[in-house]
Amino acid sequence: MLNLTQDIQSLTTFRRRSGDFMKQLKKSKRPVVLTVKGKAAAVVQDAEAYQRLLDIAARVSPEEGIRQGLEDARKGRSVPARDFFAAFEARRGLRG
């Protein structure tokens, strides 16, 4: 849940106190809305909390799950299905 007294800050304040904000982001896991001239301009979030959002989106949206899977494949973060199933079966003693 957004805390209006802490989670909405000007970009200028964020620039001046970025170290403090990074500690806050890591501890609270809440995003901070950055404003420019009093209007929301950007959202800054802890990487772990952002990954959690991506994971939730992937479970809810088939398109997001496919997008993440394709990105993983492009970046070499995948294994051939044959290798995966061989390891899976070996771990569970399904093949002798």
NUNUKE-919076 format. One record per residue (C-alpha): residue number from 1; x, y, z. Coordinates in steps of 0.02 Angstrom, whole numbers, m for minus. Layout:
N
<r><resi>NUM</resi><east>X</east><north>Y</north><up>Z</up></r>
...
REM end
This chain:
96
<r><resi>1</resi><east>0</east><north>0</north><up>0</up></r>
<r><resi>2</resi><east>64</east><north>173</north><up>m45</up></r>
<r><resi>3</resi><east>106</east><north>287</north><up>102</up></r>
<r><resi>4</resi><east>66</east><north>463</north><up>42</up></r>
<r><resi>5</resi><east>182</east><north>548</north><up>167</up></r>
<r><resi>6</resi><east>335</east><north>443</north><up>120</up></r>
<r><resi>7</resi><east>305</east><north>369</north><up>m52</up></r>
<r><resi>8</resi><east>275</east><north>526</north><up>m155</up></r>
<r><resi>9</resi><east>429</east><north>635</north><up>m172</up></r>
<r><resi>10</resi><east>498</east><north>764</north><up>m291</up></r>
<r><resi>11</resi><east>631</east><north>712</north><up>m414</up></r>
<r><resi>12</resi><east>744</east><north>846</north><up>m340</up></r>
<r><resi>13</resi><east>729</east><north>770</north><up>m166</up></r>
<r><resi>14</resi><east>761</east><north>597</north><up>m237</up></r>
<r><resi>15</resi><east>919</east><north>659</north><up>m324</up></r>
<r><resi>16</resi><east>985</east><north>742</north><up>m166</up></r>
<r><resi>17</resi><east>949</east><north>594</north><up>m53</up></r>
<r><resi>18</resi><east>959</east><north>446</north><up>m171</up></r>
<r><resi>19</resi><east>1058</east><north>340</north><up>m47</up></r>
<r><resi>20</resi><east>923</east><north>363</north><up>86</up></r>
<r><resi>21</resi><east>789</east><north>320</north><up>m41</up></r>
<r><resi>22</resi><east>879</east><north>162</north><up>m94</up></r>
<r><resi>23</resi><east>883</east><north>104</north><up>87</up></r>
<r><resi>24</resi><east>698</east><north>144</north><up>105</up></r>
<r><resi>25</resi><east>654</east><north>51</north><up>m55</up></r>
<r><resi>26</resi><east>751</east><north>m103</north><up>0</up></r>
<r><resi>27</resi><east>672</east><north>m102</north><up>173</up></r>
<r><resi>28</resi><east>492</east><north>m59</north><up>132</up></r>
<r><resi>29</resi><east>476</east><north>m144</north><up>m39</up></r>
<r><resi>30</resi><east>353</east><north>m3</north><up>m81</up></r>
<r><resi>31</resi><east>375</east><north>101</north><up>m238</up></r>
<r><resi>32</resi><east>409</east><north>288</north><up>m230</up></r>
<r><resi>33</resi><east>317</east><north>404</north><up>m348</up></r>
<r><resi>34</resi><east>431</east><north>543</north><up>m409</up></r>
<r><resi>35</resi><east>352</east><north>708</north><up>m457</up></r>
<r><resi>36</resi><east>407</east><north>848</north><up>m573</up></r>
<r><resi>37</resi><east>319</east><north>1014</north><up>m548</up></r>
<r><resi>38</resi><east>194</east><north>928</north><up>m433</up></r>
<r><resi>39</resi><east>141</east><north>795</north><up>m557</up></r>
<r><resi>40</resi><east>184</east><north>610</north><up>m553</up></r>
<r><resi>41</resi><east>325</east><north>580</north><up>m677</up></r>
<r><resi>42</resi><east>405</east><north>413</north><up>m631</up></r>
<r><resi>43</resi><east>398</east><north>268</north><up>m510</up></r>
<r><resi>44</resi><east>555</east><north>198</north><up>m429</up></r>
<r><resi>45</resi><east>551</east><north>25</north><up>m354</up></r>
<r><resi>46</resi><east>666</east><north>m103</north><up>m274</up></r>
<r><resi>47</resi><east>721</east><north>m232</north><up>m403</up></r>
<r><resi>48</resi><east>660</east><north>m380</north><up>m299</up></r>
<r><resi>49</resi><east>487</east><north>m302</north><up>m279</up></r>
<r><resi>50</resi><east>482</east><north>m265</north><up>m465</up></r>
<r><resi>51</resi><east>526</east><north>m446</north><up>m505</up></r>
<r><resi>52</resi><east>383</east><north>m501</north><up>m392</up></r>
<r><resi>53</resi><east>265</east><north>m392</north><up>m495</up></r>
<r><resi>54</resi><east>330</east><north>m469</north><up>m656</up></r>
<r><resi>55</resi><east>304</east><north>m643</north><up>m586</up></r>
<r><resi>56</resi><east>125</east><north>m600</north><up>m535</up></r>
<r><resi>57</resi><east>92</east><north>m527</north><up>m708</up></r>
<r><resi>58</resi><east>162</east><north>m684</north><up>m789</up></r>
<r><resi>59</resi><east>42</east><north>m793</north><up>m689</up></r>
<r><resi>60</resi><east>m107</east><north>m684</north><up>m732</up></r>
<r><resi>61</resi><east>m64</east><north>m645</north><up>m913</up></r>
<r><resi>62</resi><east>m15</east><north>m784</north><up>m1033</up></r>
<r><resi>63</resi><east>62</east><north>m651</north><up>m1147</up></r>
<r><resi>64</resi><east>177</east><north>m590</north><up>m1008</up></r>
<r><resi>65</resi><east>229</east><north>m768</north><up>m967</up></r>
<r><resi>66</resi><east>271</east><north>m801</north><up>m1149</up></r>
<r><resi>67</resi><east>365</east><north>m635</north><up>m1162</up></r>
<r><resi>68</resi><east>470</east><north>m679</north><up>m1010</up></r>
<r><resi>69</resi><east>502</east><north>m854</north><up>m1076</up></r>
<r><resi>70</resi><east>560</east><north>m788</north><up>m1244</up></r>
<r><resi>71</resi><east>673</east><north>m662</north><up>m1158</up></r>
<r><resi>72</resi><east>748</east><north>m800</north><up>m1051</up></r>
<r><resi>73</resi><east>781</east><north>m904</north><up>m1207</up></r>
<r><resi>74</resi><east>863</east><north>m757</north><up>m1296</up></r>
<r><resi>75</resi><east>976</east><north>m726</north><up>m1146</up></r>
<r><resi>76</resi><east>1025</east><north>m909</north><up>m1131</up></r>
<r><resi>77</resi><east>930</east><north>m937</north><up>m969</up></r>
<r><resi>78</resi><east>851</east><north>m1099</north><up>m1029</up></r>
<r><resi>79</resi><east>892</east><north>m1282</north><up>m1054</up></r>
<r><resi>80</resi><east>831</east><north>m1402</north><up>m1188</up></r>
<r><resi>81</resi><east>672</east><north>m1494</north><up>m1137</up></r>
<r><resi>82</resi><east>759</east><north>m1662</north><up>m1155</up></r>
<r><resi>83</resi><east>890</east><north>m1610</north><up>m1025</up></r>
<r><resi>84</resi><east>760</east><north>m1539</north><up>m907</up></r>
<r><resi>85</resi><east>652</east><north>m1696</north><up>m911</up></r>
<r><resi>86</resi><east>802</east><north>m1811</north><up>m892</up></r>
<r><resi>87</resi><east>857</east><north>m1717</north><up>m736</up></r>
<r><resi>88</resi><east>677</east><north>m1708</north><up>m671</up></r>
<r><resi>89</resi><east>652</east><north>m1895</north><up>m691</up></r>
<r><resi>90</resi><east>821</east><north>m1934</north><up>m614</up></r>
<r><resi>91</resi><east>784</east><north>m1827</north><up>m460</up></r>
<r><resi>92</resi><east>620</east><north>m1916</north><up>m432</up></r>
<r><resi>93</resi><east>680</east><north>m2090</north><up>m475</up></r>
<r><resi>94</resi><east>556</east><north>m2107</north><up>m619</up></r>
<r><resi>95</resi><east>677</east><north>m2196</north><up>m735</up></r>
<r><resi>96</resi><east>797</east><north>m2332</north><up>m690</up></r>
REM end
